[in-house]
Amino acid sequence: MQQGIVAVVLSNEESEQDAQLIKSMCHFFNIPCLSLQSTSLRDSVSDFVTFLGPSRGAGARATSEFLDSMRWTGFLLAYQHGTDLEDLSPLMQYKEIAETGGRRIHIKVRRLPNNTDDYEPFLKYVKTRLKQTNIIIHSNNITVLYNLLQQARGLNMAEPPFSYVFTNTDLSLLEDFLNNMYGASFHCNITGLQLVKNDPMMKTQLALTSEAVYVVGMAIYRMRELGHAPRQSSVMCDSHDIWSDGRIMNDGIRKLKLRNQLTGDVQFKENGERDDIMYHGVGRINSQFVKSGTEVI
């Protein structure tokens, strides 16, 4: 904090414990924090934390829009970590019978095996015991997605009637891997979400990080134009200092409205959450992922 920091960017890669510590420090020192992570029920209220990433459960709500068009009568929801359940609650509570034209939706929830890249036993269990062909996979690790699809193909689970929906917004990045390794051998439905708008596609984490840096830079630029540029100053932990211009800088960030950025328009609600986040639906057609629609969450 002695270097005159004007903002902190909190990565998705930080553990929950470290993330909470960083947010607490930013709140204490009045230093704006731009979080790429989703909001959590465990987050304490802070005027100095602004969330550039989607809100918790936004991806699950967008995924539910796919289910309306697919008219599934049931599905398996497979997740990787226990902490994912908070993210997935909109899917676990998917639609009352009255909202689905009288169709009864059967939902099975299972956790993916941990500390392994061998998913064949799990896939065999899904195929022979659960007898489920509609599968939603929730994992932030794109390697898990690749391994699952690779091993599903070996079990003849890459053909109809099997159908997969992935909540990972980097799904489209698997296109070259799937084509180079297996050609057009995946004939099942593979659907997912995409947050990045530009072409060629880049990782969501990289896009959000780039946007966070741009947001900080634009906030300073526009404040200078108005003659209210924040003054950098060092803060000392032992002296219980706070940054006197921290609140001005924080307000400058939250009042920004930036159009056509890497993940769409960037603007924030009063509580610091990202407003009107937009997902593209993507599906694999003729061995390539194509955008199929847009949902505003």
Contacts in CASP RR format, 6 or more apart in sequence:
PFRMAT RR
TARGET T0000
AUTHOR 0000-0000-0000
METHOD contacts of the structure
MODEL  1
MQQGIVAVVLSNEESEQDAQLIKSMCHFFNIPCLSLQSTSLRDSVSDFVT
FLGPSRGAGARATSEFLDSMRWTGFLLAYQHGTDLEDLSPLMQYKEIAET
GGRRIHIKVRRLPNNTDDYEPFLKYVKTRLKQTNIIIHSNNITVLYNLLQ
QARGLNMAEPPFSYVFTNTDLSLLEDFLNNMYGASFHCNITGLQLVKNDP
MMKTQLALTSEAVYVVGMAIYRMRELGHAPRQSSVMCDSHDIWSDGRIMN
DGIRKLKLRNQLTGDVQFKENGERDDIMYHGVGRINSQFVKSGTEVI
1 29 0 8 1.000
1 31 0 8 1.000
1 234 0 8 1.000
1 235 0 8 1.000
1 236 0 8 1.000
1 237 0 8 1.000
2 234 0 8 1.000
2 235 0 8 1.000
2 236 0 8 1.000
3 234 0 8 1.000
4 232 0 8 1.000
4 233 0 8 1.000
4 234 0 8 1.000
4 235 0 8 1.000
5 31 0 8 1.000
6 31 0 8 1.000
6 32 0 8 1.000
6 216 0 8 1.000
6 220 0 8 1.000
6 230 0 8 1.000
6 232 0 8 1.000
6 249 0 8 1.000
7 31 0 8 1.000
7 32 0 8 1.000
7 33 0 8 1.000
7 34 0 8 1.000
7 216 0 8 1.000
7 249 0 8 1.000
7 253 0 8 1.000
8 22 0 8 1.000
8 26 0 8 1.000
8 31 0 8 1.000
8 32 0 8 1.000
8 33 0 8 1.000
8 34 0 8 1.000
9 33 0 8 1.000
9 34 0 8 1.000
9 36 0 8 1.000
9 209 0 8 1.000
9 212 0 8 1.000
9 213 0 8 1.000
9 216 0 8 1.000
10 19 0 8 1.000
10 22 0 8 1.000
10 23 0 8 1.000
10 33 0 8 1.000
10 34 0 8 1.000
10 35 0 8 1.000
10 36 0 8 1.000
10 37 0 8 1.000
11 36 0 8 1.000
11 37 0 8 1.000
11 205 0 8 1.000
11 209 0 8 1.000
12 36 0 8 1.000
12 37 0 8 1.000
12 140 0 8 1.000
12 205 0 8 1.000
12 208 0 8 1.000
13 205 0 8 1.000
14 22 0 8 1.000
14 37 0 8 1.000
16 40 0 8 1.000
16 42 0 8 1.000
16 83 0 8 1.000
19 35 0 8 1.000
19 37 0 8 1.000
20 42 0 8 1.000
20 43 0 8 1.000
20 44 0 8 1.000
22 33 0 8 1.000
23 33 0 8 1.000
23 35 0 8 1.000
23 43 0 8 1.000
23 44 0 8 1.000
23 46 0 8 1.000
23 49 0 8 1.000
24 44 0 8 1.000
24 46 0 8 1.000
25 31 0 8 1.000
26 32 0 8 1.000
26 33 0 8 1.000
26 46 0 8 1.000
26 48 0 8 1.000
26 49 0 8 1.000
27 33 0 8 1.000
27 44 0 8 1.000
27 46 0 8 1.000
27 47 0 8 1.000
27 48 0 8 1.000
27 49 0 8 1.000
28 242 0 8 1.000
29 235 0 8 1.000
29 241 0 8 1.000
29 242 0 8 1.000
29 243 0 8 1.000
30 48 0 8 1.000
30 242 0 8 1.000
30 243 0 8 1.000
30 244 0 8 1.000
30 246 0 8 1.000
30 247 0 8 1.000
30 250 0 8 1.000
31 48 0 8 1.000
31 235 0 8 1.000
31 243 0 8 1.000
31 246 0 8 1.000
32 48 0 8 1.000
32 50 0 8 1.000
32 216 0 8 1.000
32 246 0 8 1.000
32 249 0 8 1.000
32 250 0 8 1.000
32 253 0 8 1.000
33 46 0 8 1.000
33 48 0 8 1.000
33 49 0 8 1.000
33 50 0 8 1.000
34 50 0 8 1.000
34 52 0 8 1.000
34 212 0 8 1.000
34 215 0 8 1.000
34 216 0 8 1.000
34 253 0 8 1.000
35 49 0 8 1.000
35 50 0 8 1.000
35 51 0 8 1.000
35 52 0 8 1.000
35 53 0 8 1.000
36 52 0 8 1.000
36 53 0 8 1.000
36 205 0 8 1.000
36 208 0 8 1.000
36 209 0 8 1.000
36 212 0 8 1.000
37 51 0 8 1.000
37 53 0 8 1.000
38 51 0 8 1.000
38 53 0 8 1.000
38 54 0 8 1.000
38 55 0 8 1.000
38 56 0 8 1.000
38 57 0 8 1.000
38 58 0 8 1.000
38 87 0 8 1.000
39 51 0 8 1.000
39 55 0 8 1.000
39 56 0 8 1.000
39 273 0 8 1.000
40 56 0 8 1.000
40 86 0 8 1.000
41 56 0 8 1.000
41 86 0 8 1.000
43 49 0 8 1.000
47 247 0 8 1.000
47 250 0 8 1.000
48 246 0 8 1.000
48 250 0 8 1.000
49 272 0 8 1.000
50 250 0 8 1.000
50 253 0 8 1.000
50 254 0 8 1.000
50 268 0 8 1.000
50 272 0 8 1.000
51 268 0 8 1.000
51 272 0 8 1.000
51 273 0 8 1.000
51 274 0 8 1.000
52 208 0 8 1.000
52 211 0 8 1.000
52 212 0 8 1.000
52 215 0 8 1.000
52 266 0 8 1.000
52 274 0 8 1.000
53 208 0 8 1.000
53 274 0 8 1.000
53 277 0 8 1.000
54 195 0 8 1.000
54 274 0 8 1.000
54 277 0 8 1.000
54 297 0 8 1.000
55 273 0 8 1.000
55 274 0 8 1.000
55 277 0 8 1.000
55 297 0 8 1.000
56 86 0 8 1.000
56 87 0 8 1.000
57 86 0 8 1.000
57 87 0 8 1.000
57 88 0 8 1.000
57 89 0 8 1.000
57 90 0 8 1.000
58 277 0 8 1.000
58 279 0 8 1.000
58 297 0 8 1.000
59 87 0 8 1.000
59 90 0 8 1.000
59 167 0 8 1.000
59 193 0 8 1.000
59 279 0 8 1.000
59 297 0 8 1.000
60 87 0 8 1.000
60 88 0 8 1.000
60 89 0 8 1.000
60 90 0 8 1.000
60 91 0 8 1.000
60 138 0 8 1.000
60 167 0 8 1.000
61 90 0 8 1.000
61 297 0 8 1.000
62 193 0 8 1.000
62 279 0 8 1.000
62 281 0 8 1.000
62 295 0 8 1.000
62 297 0 8 1.000
63 91 0 8 1.000
63 136 0 8 1.000
63 165 0 8 1.000
63 167 0 8 1.000
63 192 0 8 1.000
63 193 0 8 1.000
64 90 0 8 1.000
64 91 0 8 1.000
64 94 0 8 1.000
64 95 0 8 1.000
65 295 0 8 1.000
66 165 0 8 1.000
66 191 0 8 1.000
66 192 0 8 1.000
66 281 0 8 1.000
67 75 0 8 1.000
67 94 0 8 1.000
67 95 0 8 1.000
67 165 0 8 1.000
68 95 0 8 1.000
70 134 0 8 1.000
70 163 0 8 1.000
71 103 0 8 1.000
72 105 0 8 1.000
72 134 0 8 1.000
72 163 0 8 1.000
73 103 0 8 1.000
73 104 0 8 1.000
73 105 0 8 1.000
73 106 0 8 1.000
74 105 0 8 1.000
74 106 0 8 1.000
74 107 0 8 1.000
74 108 0 8 1.000
74 132 0 8 1.000
74 134 0 8 1.000
75 105 0 8 1.000
75 106 0 8 1.000
75 107 0 8 1.000
75 108 0 8 1.000
75 132 0 8 1.000
75 134 0 8 1.000
75 135 0 8 1.000
75 136 0 8 1.000
75 165 0 8 1.000
76 108 0 8 1.000
76 109 0 8 1.000
76 110 0 8 1.000
76 126 0 8 1.000
76 130 0 8 1.000
76 132 0 8 1.000
76 134 0 8 1.000
76 135 0 8 1.000
76 136 0 8 1.000
77 88 0 8 1.000
77 91 0 8 1.000
77 92 0 8 1.000
77 107 0 8 1.000
77 108 0 8 1.000
77 109 0 8 1.000
77 110 0 8 1.000
77 136 0 8 1.000
77 138 0 8 1.000
78 109 0 8 1.000
78 110 0 8 1.000
78 111 0 8 1.000
78 112 0 8 1.000
78 122 0 8 1.000
78 126 0 8 1.000
78 135 0 8 1.000
78 136 0 8 1.000
78 137 0 8 1.000
78 138 0 8 1.000
79 85 0 8 1.000
79 88 0 8 1.000
79 109 0 8 1.000
79 110 0 8 1.000
79 111 0 8 1.000
79 112 0 8 1.000
79 138 0 8 1.000
79 139 0 8 1.000
80 111 0 8 1.000
80 112 0 8 1.000
80 114 0 8 1.000
80 138 0 8 1.000
80 139 0 8 1.000
80 140 0 8 1.000
80 141 0 8 1.000
80 144 0 8 1.000
81 114 0 8 1.000
82 111 0 8 1.000
84 138 0 8 1.000
85 92 0 8 1.000
87 138 0 8 1.000
88 138 0 8 1.000
91 107 0 8 1.000
91 136 0 8 1.000
92 107 0 8 1.000
92 109 0 8 1.000
94 105 0 8 1.000
94 107 0 8 1.000
95 105 0 8 1.000
97 103 0 8 1.000
97 104 0 8 1.000
97 105 0 8 1.000
108 130 0 8 1.000
108 132 0 8 1.000
110 122 0 8 1.000
110 126 0 8 1.000
110 130 0 8 1.000
112 119 0 8 1.000
112 122 0 8 1.000
112 137 0 8 1.000
112 139 0 8 1.000
112 144 0 8 1.000
113 119 0 8 1.000
113 121 0 8 1.000
113 122 0 8 1.000
117 143 0 8 1.000
117 144 0 8 1.000
117 147 0 8 1.000
118 151 0 8 1.000
119 147 0 8 1.000
119 148 0 8 1.000
119 151 0 8 1.000
120 151 0 8 1.000
120 155 0 8 1.000
123 148 0 8 1.000
123 151 0 8 1.000
123 152 0 8 1.000
123 155 0 8 1.000
123 157 0 8 1.000
124 155 0 8 1.000
126 132 0 8 1.000
126 135 0 8 1.000
126 157 0 8 1.000
127 155 0 8 1.000
127 157 0 8 1.000
133 161 0 8 1.000
133 162 0 8 1.000
133 163 0 8 1.000
134 163 0 8 1.000
135 162 0 8 1.000
135 163 0 8 1.000
135 164 0 8 1.000
135 165 0 8 1.000
136 164 0 8 1.000
136 165 0 8 1.000
136 166 0 8 1.000
136 167 0 8 1.000
137 144 0 8 1.000
137 145 0 8 1.000
137 148 0 8 1.000
137 164 0 8 1.000
137 165 0 8 1.000
137 166 0 8 1.000
137 167 0 8 1.000
137 168 0 8 1.000
138 166 0 8 1.000
138 167 0 8 1.000
138 168 0 8 1.000
139 145 0 8 1.000
139 166 0 8 1.000
139 167 0 8 1.000
139 168 0 8 1.000
140 168 0 8 1.000
141 168 0 8 1.000
142 168 0 8 1.000
142 170 0 8 1.000
142 171 0 8 1.000
142 173 0 8 1.000
142 174 0 8 1.000
145 166 0 8 1.000
145 168 0 8 1.000
145 171 0 8 1.000
145 174 0 8 1.000
146 174 0 8 1.000
146 177 0 8 1.000
149 158 0 8 1.000
149 164 0 8 1.000
149 174 0 8 1.000
149 178 0 8 1.000
149 186 0 8 1.000
149 190 0 8 1.000
150 181 0 8 1.000
150 182 0 8 1.000
152 158 0 8 1.000
152 162 0 8 1.000
152 164 0 8 1.000
153 182 0 8 1.000
153 185 0 8 1.000
153 186 0 8 1.000
157 188 0 8 1.000
158 185 0 8 1.000
158 186 0 8 1.000
158 187 0 8 1.000
158 188 0 8 1.000
159 187 0 8 1.000
159 188 0 8 1.000
160 187 0 8 1.000
160 188 0 8 1.000
160 189 0 8 1.000
162 188 0 8 1.000
162 189 0 8 1.000
163 188 0 8 1.000
163 189 0 8 1.000
163 191 0 8 1.000
164 188 0 8 1.000
164 189 0 8 1.000
164 190 0 8 1.000
164 191 0 8 1.000
165 191 0 8 1.000
165 192 0 8 1.000
166 190 0 8 1.000
166 191 0 8 1.000
166 192 0 8 1.000
166 193 0 8 1.000
167 192 0 8 1.000
167 193 0 8 1.000
168 192 0 8 1.000
168 193 0 8 1.000
169 193 0 8 1.000
169 194 0 8 1.000
169 195 0 8 1.000
169 196 0 8 1.000
169 204 0 8 1.000
169 279 0 8 1.000
170 203 0 8 1.000
170 204 0 8 1.000
171 190 0 8 1.000
171 192 0 8 1.000
171 193 0 8 1.000
171 194 0 8 1.000
171 282 0 8 1.000
171 289 0 8 1.000
172 194 0 8 1.000
172 201 0 8 1.000
172 282 0 8 1.000
172 289 0 8 1.000
173 201 0 8 1.000
173 203 0 8 1.000
175 284 0 8 1.000
175 287 0 8 1.000
175 288 0 8 1.000
175 289 0 8 1.000
178 186 0 8 1.000
178 284 0 8 1.000
178 287 0 8 1.000
179 287 0 8 1.000
179 288 0 8 1.000
183 287 0 8 1.000
184 286 0 8 1.000
184 287 0 8 1.000
186 284 0 8 1.000
186 287 0 8 1.000
189 283 0 8 1.000
189 284 0 8 1.000
190 283 0 8 1.000
190 284 0 8 1.000
191 281 0 8 1.000
191 282 0 8 1.000
191 283 0 8 1.000
191 284 0 8 1.000
191 292 0 8 1.000
192 281 0 8 1.000
192 282 0 8 1.000
192 283 0 8 1.000
193 279 0 8 1.000
193 280 0 8 1.000
193 281 0 8 1.000
193 282 0 8 1.000
194 201 0 8 1.000
194 279 0 8 1.000
194 280 0 8 1.000
194 281 0 8 1.000
194 282 0 8 1.000
194 289 0 8 1.000
194 291 0 8 1.000
195 204 0 8 1.000
195 207 0 8 1.000
195 263 0 8 1.000
195 277 0 8 1.000
195 278 0 8 1.000
195 279 0 8 1.000
195 280 0 8 1.000
196 202 0 8 1.000
196 203 0 8 1.000
196 204 0 8 1.000
196 207 0 8 1.000
196 262 0 8 1.000
196 263 0 8 1.000
197 260 0 8 1.000
197 261 0 8 1.000
197 262 0 8 1.000
197 263 0 8 1.000
197 264 0 8 1.000
197 278 0 8 1.000
197 280 0 8 1.000
198 207 0 8 1.000
198 262 0 8 1.000
202 262 0 8 1.000
204 263 0 8 1.000
207 262 0 8 1.000
207 263 0 8 1.000
208 262 0 8 1.000
208 263 0 8 1.000
210 262 0 8 1.000
211 261 0 8 1.000
211 262 0 8 1.000
211 263 0 8 1.000
211 266 0 8 1.000
214 258 0 8 1.000
214 261 0 8 1.000
215 253 0 8 1.000
215 256 0 8 1.000
215 258 0 8 1.000
215 266 0 8 1.000
216 253 0 8 1.000
218 256 0 8 1.000
218 258 0 8 1.000
219 249 0 8 1.000
219 252 0 8 1.000
219 253 0 8 1.000
219 256 0 8 1.000
220 229 0 8 1.000
220 230 0 8 1.000
220 249 0 8 1.000
222 252 0 8 1.000
222 256 0 8 1.000
223 229 0 8 1.000
223 230 0 8 1.000
223 248 0 8 1.000
223 249 0 8 1.000
223 252 0 8 1.000
228 248 0 8 1.000
230 245 0 8 1.000
230 246 0 8 1.000
230 248 0 8 1.000
230 249 0 8 1.000
231 244 0 8 1.000
231 245 0 8 1.000
233 243 0 8 1.000
233 244 0 8 1.000
233 245 0 8 1.000
234 241 0 8 1.000
235 241 0 8 1.000
235 242 0 8 1.000
235 243 0 8 1.000
243 249 0 8 1.000
253 268 0 8 1.000
254 268 0 8 1.000
254 270 0 8 1.000
254 272 0 8 1.000
256 266 0 8 1.000
256 267 0 8 1.000
256 268 0 8 1.000
257 265 0 8 1.000
257 266 0 8 1.000
257 267 0 8 1.000
258 265 0 8 1.000
258 266 0 8 1.000
258 267 0 8 1.000
259 265 0 8 1.000
263 277 0 8 1.000
263 278 0 8 1.000
264 278 0 8 1.000
265 276 0 8 1.000
265 278 0 8 1.000
266 274 0 8 1.000
267 274 0 8 1.000
267 275 0 8 1.000
267 276 0 8 1.000
268 274 0 8 1.000
268 275 0 8 1.000
269 275 0 8 1.000
276 296 0 8 1.000
276 297 0 8 1.000
277 296 0 8 1.000
277 297 0 8 1.000
278 294 0 8 1.000
278 295 0 8 1.000
278 296 0 8 1.000
278 297 0 8 1.000
279 294 0 8 1.000
279 295 0 8 1.000
279 297 0 8 1.000
280 291 0 8 1.000
280 292 0 8 1.000
280 293 0 8 1.000
280 294 0 8 1.000
281 291 0 8 1.000
281 292 0 8 1.000
281 293 0 8 1.000
281 294 0 8 1.000
281 295 0 8 1.000
282 289 0 8 1.000
282 290 0 8 1.000
282 291 0 8 1.000
282 292 0 8 1.000
283 289 0 8 1.000
283 290 0 8 1.000
283 292 0 8 1.000
284 290 0 8 1.000
END
